[in-house]
């Protein structure tokens, strides 16, 4: 199932944090920027705060 989140809570180096529900460790996300697309992996979940390693 495809989910779209458009609000980034924070960016720290190569880690992006977003608010999301029903996410599992190891899932992949596609990050769209003005420079193109990148893949990121879920590496931390704290309630509804999810950290993605780009």
N, CA, C and O atoms as a Maestro MAE file, in Angstrom:
{
 s_m_m2io_version
 :::
 2.0.0
}

f_m_ct {
 s_m_title
 :::
 protein
 m_atom[216] {
  # First column is atom index #
  i_m_mmod_type
  r_m_x_coord
  r_m_y_coord
  r_m_z_coord
  i_m_residue_number
  s_m_chain_name
  s_m_pdb_residue_name
  s_m_pdb_atom_name
  i_m_atomic_number
  :::
  1 25 0.837 -1.170 0.000 1 A "UNK " " N  " 7
  2 3 0.000 0.000 0.000 1 A "UNK " " CA " 6
  3 2 0.887 1.239 0.000 1 A "UNK " " C  " 6
  4 15 1.838 1.330 0.775 1 A "UNK " " O  " 8
  5 25 0.578 2.170 -0.851 2 A "UNK " " N  " 7
  6 3 1.358 3.400 -0.954 2 A "UNK " " CA " 6
  7 2 0.775 4.461 -0.022 2 A "UNK " " C  " 6
  8 15 -0.432 4.707 -0.023 2 A "UNK " " O  " 8
  9 25 1.641 5.083 0.770 3 A "UNK " " N  " 7
  10 3 1.245 6.170 1.661 3 A "UNK " " CA " 6
  11 2 2.086 7.387 1.312 3 A "UNK " " C  " 6
  12 15 3.264 7.258 0.978 3 A "UNK " " O  " 8
  13 25 1.493 8.555 1.387 4 A "UNK " " N  " 7
  14 3 2.213 9.786 1.066 4 A "UNK " " CA " 6
  15 2 2.223 10.693 2.296 4 A "UNK " " C  " 6
  16 15 1.176 11.009 2.862 4 A "UNK " " O  " 8
  17 25 3.432 11.104 2.697 5 A "UNK " " N  " 7
  18 3 3.619 12.041 3.801 5 A "UNK " " CA " 6
  19 2 4.366 13.238 3.238 5 A "UNK " " C  " 6
  20 15 5.386 13.074 2.569 5 A "UNK " " O  " 8
  21 25 3.873 14.429 3.500 6 A "UNK " " N  " 7
  22 3 4.477 15.612 2.896 6 A "UNK " " CA " 6
  23 2 5.113 16.555 3.908 6 A "UNK " " C  " 6
  24 15 5.648 17.596 3.524 6 A "UNK " " O  " 8
  25 25 5.067 16.212 5.199 7 A "UNK " " N  " 7
  26 3 5.664 17.091 6.204 7 A "UNK " " CA " 6
  27 2 6.833 16.400 6.880 7 A "UNK " " C  " 6
  28 15 6.668 15.354 7.508 7 A "UNK " " O  " 8
  29 25 7.993 16.975 6.753 8 A "UNK " " N  " 7
  30 3 9.196 16.472 7.415 8 A "UNK " " CA " 6
  31 2 9.318 17.178 8.758 8 A "UNK " " C  " 6
  32 15 9.274 18.407 8.827 8 A "UNK " " O  " 8
  33 25 9.472 16.401 9.821 9 A "UNK " " N  " 7
  34 3 9.637 16.972 11.161 9 A "UNK " " CA " 6
  35 2 11.053 17.511 11.350 9 A "UNK " " C  " 6
  36 15 11.242 18.588 11.915 9 A "UNK " " O  " 8
  37 25 12.056 16.751 10.872 10 A "UNK " " N  " 7
  38 3 13.442 17.211 10.998 10 A "UNK " " CA " 6
  39 2 14.334 16.477 10.007 10 A "UNK " " C  " 6
  40 15 14.007 15.394 9.521 10 A "UNK " " O  " 8
  41 25 15.472 17.103 9.724 11 A "UNK " " N  " 7
  42 3 16.529 16.496 8.917 11 A "UNK " " CA " 6
  43 2 17.819 16.680 9.700 11 A "UNK " " C  " 6
  44 15 18.174 17.796 10.081 11 A "UNK " " O  " 8
  45 25 18.518 15.570 9.938 12 A "UNK " " N  " 7
  46 3 19.779 15.615 10.672 12 A "UNK " " CA " 6
  47 2 20.780 14.750 9.917 12 A "UNK " " C  " 6
  48 15 20.787 13.527 10.060 12 A "UNK " " O  " 8
  49 25 21.621 15.386 9.114 13 A "UNK " " N  " 7
  50 3 22.550 14.626 8.271 13 A "UNK " " CA " 6
  51 2 21.771 13.848 7.227 13 A "UNK " " C  " 6
  52 15 21.050 14.436 6.421 13 A "UNK " " O  " 8
  53 25 21.911 12.522 7.235 14 A "UNK " " N  " 7
  54 3 21.204 11.688 6.262 14 A "UNK " " CA " 6
  55 2 19.973 11.013 6.872 14 A "UNK " " C  " 6
  56 15 19.463 10.037 6.321 14 A "UNK " " O  " 8
  57 25 19.496 11.532 8.009 15 A "UNK " " N  " 7
  58 3 18.312 10.970 8.667 15 A "UNK " " CA " 6
  59 2 17.167 11.981 8.598 15 A "UNK " " C  " 6
  60 15 17.309 13.136 9.001 15 A "UNK " " O  " 8
  61 25 16.037 11.521 8.081 16 A "UNK " " N  " 7
  62 3 14.832 12.341 7.980 16 A "UNK " " CA " 6
  63 2 13.809 11.779 8.954 16 A "UNK " " C  " 6
  64 15 13.625 10.563 9.026 16 A "UNK " " O  " 8
  65 25 13.140 12.648 9.706 17 A "UNK " " N  " 7
  66 3 12.114 12.210 10.649 17 A "UNK " " CA " 6
  67 2 10.757 12.733 10.197 17 A "UNK " " C  " 6
  68 15 10.597 13.917 9.903 17 A "UNK " " O  " 8
  69 25 9.782 11.824 10.147 18 A "UNK " " N  " 7
  70 3 8.409 12.167 9.770 18 A "UNK " " CA " 6
  71 2 7.457 11.557 10.792 18 A "UNK " " C  " 6
  72 15 7.843 10.674 11.557 18 A "UNK " " O  " 8
  73 25 6.217 12.027 10.803 19 A "UNK " " N  " 7
  74 3 5.176 11.407 11.631 19 A "UNK " " CA " 6
  75 2 4.394 10.459 10.727 19 A "UNK " " C  " 6
  76 15 3.892 10.856 9.675 19 A "UNK " " O  " 8
  77 25 4.299 9.198 11.156 20 A "UNK " " N  " 7
  78 3 3.606 8.190 10.355 20 A "UNK " " CA " 6
  79 2 3.079 7.096 11.267 20 A "UNK " " C  " 6
  80 15 3.597 6.889 12.364 20 A "UNK " " O  " 8
  81 25 2.046 6.393 10.809 21 A "UNK " " N  " 7
  82 3 1.458 5.291 11.571 21 A "UNK " " CA " 6
  83 2 1.521 4.018 10.744 21 A "UNK " " C  " 6
  84 15 1.627 4.059 9.519 21 A "UNK " " O  " 8
  85 25 1.454 2.884 11.436 22 A "UNK " " N  " 7
  86 3 1.452 1.560 10.799 22 A "UNK " " CA " 6
  87 2 2.678 1.335 9.929 22 A "UNK " " C  " 6
  88 15 2.569 0.820 8.816 22 A "UNK " " O  " 8
  89 25 3.852 1.722 10.436 23 A "UNK " " N  " 7
  90 3 5.127 1.563 9.739 23 A "UNK " " CA " 6
  91 2 5.934 0.494 10.463 23 A "UNK " " C  " 6
  92 15 5.828 0.352 11.681 23 A "UNK " " O  " 8
  93 25 6.744 -0.261 9.714 24 A "UNK " " N  " 7
  94 3 7.576 -1.313 10.306 24 A "UNK " " CA " 6
  95 2 9.047 -1.054 10.008 24 A "UNK " " C  " 6
  96 15 9.394 -0.420 9.012 24 A "UNK " " O  " 8
  97 25 9.911 -1.563 10.901 25 A "UNK " " N  " 7
  98 3 11.356 -1.465 10.679 25 A "UNK " " CA " 6
  99 2 11.725 -2.112 9.350 25 A "UNK " " C  " 6
  100 15 11.160 -3.137 8.967 25 A "UNK " " O  " 8
  101 25 12.678 -1.501 8.653 26 A "UNK " " N  " 7
  102 3 13.172 -2.063 7.406 26 A "UNK " " CA " 6
  103 2 12.365 -1.693 6.179 26 A "UNK " " C  " 6
  104 15 12.798 -1.968 5.060 26 A "UNK " " O  " 8
  105 25 11.198 -1.075 6.355 27 A "UNK " " N  " 7
  106 3 10.416 -0.666 5.188 27 A "UNK " " CA " 6
  107 2 11.189 0.395 4.408 27 A "UNK " " C  " 6
  108 15 11.984 1.144 4.976 27 A "UNK " " O  " 8
  109 25 10.947 0.444 3.124 28 A "UNK " " N  " 7
  110 3 11.601 1.433 2.273 28 A "UNK " " CA " 6
  111 2 10.645 2.567 1.948 28 A "UNK " " C  " 6
  112 15 9.438 2.369 1.810 28 A "UNK " " O  " 8
  113 25 11.212 3.755 1.831 29 A "UNK " " N  " 7
  114 3 10.445 4.942 1.460 29 A "UNK " " CA " 6
  115 2 11.136 5.608 0.284 29 A "UNK " " C  " 6
  116 15 12.359 5.549 0.154 29 A "UNK " " O  " 8
  117 25 10.353 6.238 -0.564 30 A "UNK " " N  " 7
  118 3 10.908 7.026 -1.660 30 A "UNK " " CA " 6
  119 2 10.803 8.493 -1.261 30 A "UNK " " C  " 6
  120 15 9.718 8.984 -0.950 30 A "UNK " " O  " 8
  121 25 11.928 9.182 -1.272 31 A "UNK " " N  " 7
  122 3 11.986 10.597 -0.913 31 A "UNK " " CA " 6
  123 2 12.093 11.400 -2.205 31 A "UNK " " C  " 6
  124 15 13.022 11.201 -2.988 31 A "UNK " " O  " 8
  125 25 11.144 12.305 -2.428 32 A "UNK " " N  " 7
  126 3 11.140 13.157 -3.615 32 A "UNK " " CA " 6
  127 2 11.623 14.552 -3.232 32 A "UNK " " C  " 6
  128 15 11.087 15.168 -2.310 32 A "UNK " " O  " 8
  129 25 12.628 15.044 -3.936 33 A "UNK " " N  " 7
  130 3 13.119 16.406 -3.734 33 A "UNK " " CA " 6
  131 2 13.242 17.086 -5.086 33 A "UNK " " C  " 6
  132 15 12.981 16.474 -6.122 33 A "UNK " " O  " 8
  133 25 13.632 18.333 -5.075 34 A "UNK " " N  " 7
  134 3 13.832 19.046 -6.338 34 A "UNK " " CA " 6
  135 2 15.022 18.485 -7.115 34 A "UNK " " C  " 6
  136 15 15.168 18.751 -8.308 34 A "UNK " " O  " 8
  137 25 15.874 17.706 -6.437 35 A "UNK " " N  " 7
  138 3 17.040 17.096 -7.082 35 A "UNK " " CA " 6
  139 2 16.741 15.714 -7.648 35 A "UNK " " C  " 6
  140 15 17.575 15.139 -8.348 35 A "UNK " " O  " 8
  141 25 15.565 15.175 -7.354 36 A "UNK " " N  " 7
  142 3 15.198 13.848 -7.828 36 A "UNK " " CA " 6
  143 2 14.695 12.977 -6.689 36 A "UNK " " C  " 6
  144 15 14.296 13.479 -5.638 36 A "UNK " " O  " 8
  145 25 14.717 11.664 -6.908 37 A "UNK " " N  " 7
  146 3 14.203 10.714 -5.920 37 A "UNK " " CA " 6
  147 2 15.340 9.921 -5.290 37 A "UNK " " C  " 6
  148 15 16.344 9.633 -5.941 37 A "UNK " " O  " 8
  149 25 15.172 9.568 -4.010 38 A "UNK " " N  " 7
  150 3 16.123 8.725 -3.278 38 A "UNK " " CA " 6
  151 2 15.331 7.714 -2.468 38 A "UNK " " C  " 6
  152 15 14.172 7.949 -2.125 38 A "UNK " " O  " 8
  153 25 15.961 6.589 -2.166 39 A "UNK " " N  " 7
  154 3 15.343 5.605 -1.285 39 A "UNK " " CA " 6
  155 2 15.844 5.801 0.133 39 A "UNK " " C  " 6
  156 15 16.989 6.200 0.346 39 A "UNK " " O  " 8
  157 25 14.983 5.520 1.104 40 A "UNK " " N  " 7
  158 3 15.345 5.607 2.518 40 A "UNK " " CA " 6
  159 2 14.759 4.394 3.230 40 A "UNK " " C  " 6
  160 15 13.737 3.850 2.812 40 A "UNK " " O  " 8
  161 25 15.419 3.974 4.315 41 A "UNK " " N  " 7
  162 3 14.967 2.814 5.081 41 A "UNK " " CA " 6
  163 2 14.577 3.237 6.493 41 A "UNK " " C  " 6
  164 15 15.263 4.049 7.114 41 A "UNK " " O  " 8
  165 25 13.482 2.688 6.995 42 A "UNK " " N  " 7
  166 3 13.048 2.950 8.370 42 A "UNK " " CA " 6
  167 2 14.057 2.319 9.317 42 A "UNK " " C  " 6
  168 15 14.293 1.112 9.265 42 A "UNK " " O  " 8
  169 25 14.660 3.142 10.192 43 A "UNK " " N  " 7
  170 3 15.643 2.596 11.128 43 A "UNK " " CA " 6
  171 2 15.326 2.912 12.591 43 A "UNK " " C  " 6
  172 15 16.030 2.450 13.488 43 A "UNK " " O  " 8
  173 25 14.268 3.699 12.840 44 A "UNK " " N  " 7
  174 3 13.866 3.977 14.223 44 A "UNK " " CA " 6
  175 2 12.394 4.361 14.230 44 A "UNK " " C  " 6
  176 15 11.929 5.124 13.384 44 A "UNK " " O  " 8
  177 25 11.668 3.813 15.209 45 A "UNK " " N  " 7
  178 3 10.259 4.156 15.396 45 A "UNK " " CA " 6
  179 2 10.065 4.513 16.861 45 A "UNK " " C  " 6
  180 15 10.396 3.728 17.749 45 A "UNK " " O  " 8
  181 25 9.525 5.709 17.110 46 A "UNK " " N  " 7
  182 3 9.252 6.166 18.476 46 A "UNK " " CA " 6
  183 2 7.832 6.724 18.492 46 A "UNK " " C  " 6
  184 15 7.624 7.912 18.245 46 A "UNK " " O  " 8
  185 25 6.859 5.867 18.783 47 A "UNK " " N  " 7
  186 3 5.461 6.276 18.695 47 A "UNK " " CA " 6
  187 2 5.105 6.503 17.240 47 A "UNK " " C  " 6
  188 15 5.198 5.587 16.422 47 A "UNK " " O  " 8
  189 25 4.695 7.736 16.910 48 A "UNK " " N  " 7
  190 3 4.398 8.032 15.508 48 A "UNK " " CA " 6
  191 2 5.541 8.780 14.815 48 A "UNK " " C  " 6
  192 15 5.394 9.200 13.667 48 A "UNK " " O  " 8
  193 25 6.681 8.952 15.502 49 A "UNK " " N  " 7
  194 3 7.867 9.543 14.876 49 A "UNK " " CA " 6
  195 2 8.705 8.433 14.252 49 A "UNK " " C  " 6
  196 15 9.105 7.487 14.930 49 A "UNK " " O  " 8
  197 25 8.964 8.557 12.967 50 A "UNK " " N  " 7
  198 3 9.697 7.535 12.223 50 A "UNK " " CA " 6
  199 2 10.944 8.166 11.623 50 A "UNK " " C  " 6
  200 15 10.866 9.202 10.963 50 A "UNK " " O  " 8
  201 25 12.102 7.536 11.856 51 A "UNK " " N  " 7
  202 3 13.367 8.014 11.293 51 A "UNK " " CA " 6
  203 2 13.720 7.185 10.073 51 A "UNK " " C  " 6
  204 15 13.660 5.956 10.098 51 A "UNK " " O  " 8
  205 25 14.090 7.878 9.006 52 A "UNK " " N  " 7
  206 3 14.453 7.244 7.742 52 A "UNK " " CA " 6
  207 2 15.908 7.545 7.428 52 A "UNK " " C  " 6
  208 15 16.318 8.706 7.437 52 A "UNK " " O  " 8
  209 25 16.688 6.513 7.152 53 A "UNK " " N  " 7
  210 3 18.088 6.679 6.750 53 A "UNK " " CA " 6
  211 2 18.129 6.763 5.232 53 A "UNK " " C  " 6
  212 15 17.772 5.806 4.545 53 A "UNK " " O  " 8
  213 25 18.562 7.905 4.706 54 A "UNK " " N  " 7
  214 3 18.624 8.106 3.252 54 A "UNK " " CA " 6
  215 2 19.938 7.576 2.729 54 A "UNK " " C  " 6
  216 15 20.197 7.645 1.528 54 A "UNK " " O  " 8
  :::
 }
 m_bond[215] {
  # First column is bond index #
  i_m_from
  i_m_to
  i_m_order
  :::
  1 1 2 1
  2 2 3 1
  3 3 4 2
  4 3 5 1
  5 5 6 1
  6 6 7 1
  7 7 8 2
  8 7 9 1
  9 9 10 1
  10 10 11 1
  11 11 12 2
  12 11 13 1
  13 13 14 1
  14 14 15 1
  15 15 16 2
  16 15 17 1
  17 17 18 1
  18 18 19 1
  19 19 20 2
  20 19 21 1
  21 21 22 1
  22 22 23 1
  23 23 24 2
  24 23 25 1
  25 25 26 1
  26 26 27 1
  27 27 28 2
  28 27 29 1
  29 29 30 1
  30 30 31 1
  31 31 32 2
  32 31 33 1
  33 33 34 1
  34 34 35 1
  35 35 36 2
  36 35 37 1
  37 37 38 1
  38 38 39 1
  39 39 40 2
  40 39 41 1
  41 41 42 1
  42 42 43 1
  43 43 44 2
  44 43 45 1
  45 45 46 1
  46 46 47 1
  47 47 48 2
  48 47 49 1
  49 49 50 1
  50 50 51 1
  51 51 52 2
  52 51 53 1
  53 53 54 1
  54 54 55 1
  55 55 56 2
  56 55 57 1
  57 57 58 1
  58 58 59 1
  59 59 60 2
  60 59 61 1
  61 61 62 1
  62 62 63 1
  63 63 64 2
  64 63 65 1
  65 65 66 1
  66 66 67 1
  67 67 68 2
  68 67 69 1
  69 69 70 1
  70 70 71 1
  71 71 72 2
  72 71 73 1
  73 73 74 1
  74 74 75 1
  75 75 76 2
  76 75 77 1
  77 77 78 1
  78 78 79 1
  79 79 80 2
  80 79 81 1
  81 81 82 1
  82 82 83 1
  83 83 84 2
  84 83 85 1
  85 85 86 1
  86 86 87 1
  87 87 88 2
  88 87 89 1
  89 89 90 1
  90 90 91 1
  91 91 92 2
  92 91 93 1
  93 93 94 1
  94 94 95 1
  95 95 96 2
  96 95 97 1
  97 97 98 1
  98 98 99 1
  99 99 100 2
  100 99 101 1
  101 101 102 1
  102 102 103 1
  103 103 104 2
  104 103 105 1
  105 105 106 1
  106 106 107 1
  107 107 108 2
  108 107 109 1
  109 109 110 1
  110 110 111 1
  111 111 112 2
  112 111 113 1
  113 113 114 1
  114 114 115 1
  115 115 116 2
  116 115 117 1
  117 117 118 1
  118 118 119 1
  119 119 120 2
  120 119 121 1
  121 121 122 1
  122 122 123 1
  123 123 124 2
  124 123 125 1
  125 125 126 1
  126 126 127 1
  127 127 128 2
  128 127 129 1
  129 129 130 1
  130 130 131 1
  131 131 132 2
  132 131 133 1
  133 133 134 1
  134 134 135 1
  135 135 136 2
  136 135 137 1
  137 137 138 1
  138 138 139 1
  139 139 140 2
  140 139 141 1
  141 141 142 1
  142 142 143 1
  143 143 144 2
  144 143 145 1
  145 145 146 1
  146 146 147 1
  147 147 148 2
  148 147 149 1
  149 149 150 1
  150 150 151 1
  151 151 152 2
  152 151 153 1
  153 153 154 1
  154 154 155 1
  155 155 156 2
  156 155 157 1
  157 157 158 1
  158 158 159 1
  159 159 160 2
  160 159 161 1
  161 161 162 1
  162 162 163 1
  163 163 164 2
  164 163 165 1
  165 165 166 1
  166 166 167 1
  167 167 168 2
  168 167 169 1
  169 169 170 1
  170 170 171 1
  171 171 172 2
  172 171 173 1
  173 173 174 1
  174 174 175 1
  175 175 176 2
  176 175 177 1
  177 177 178 1
  178 178 179 1
  179 179 180 2
  180 179 181 1
  181 181 182 1
  182 182 183 1
  183 183 184 2
  184 183 185 1
  185 185 186 1
  186 186 187 1
  187 187 188 2
  188 187 189 1
  189 189 190 1
  190 190 191 1
  191 191 192 2
  192 191 193 1
  193 193 194 1
  194 194 195 1
  195 195 196 2
  196 195 197 1
  197 197 198 1
  198 198 199 1
  199 199 200 2
  200 199 201 1
  201 201 202 1
  202 202 203 1
  203 203 204 2
  204 203 205 1
  205 205 206 1
  206 206 207 1
  207 207 208 2
  208 207 209 1
  209 209 210 1
  210 210 211 1
  211 211 212 2
  212 211 213 1
  213 213 214 1
  214 214 215 1
  215 215 216 2
  :::
 }
}
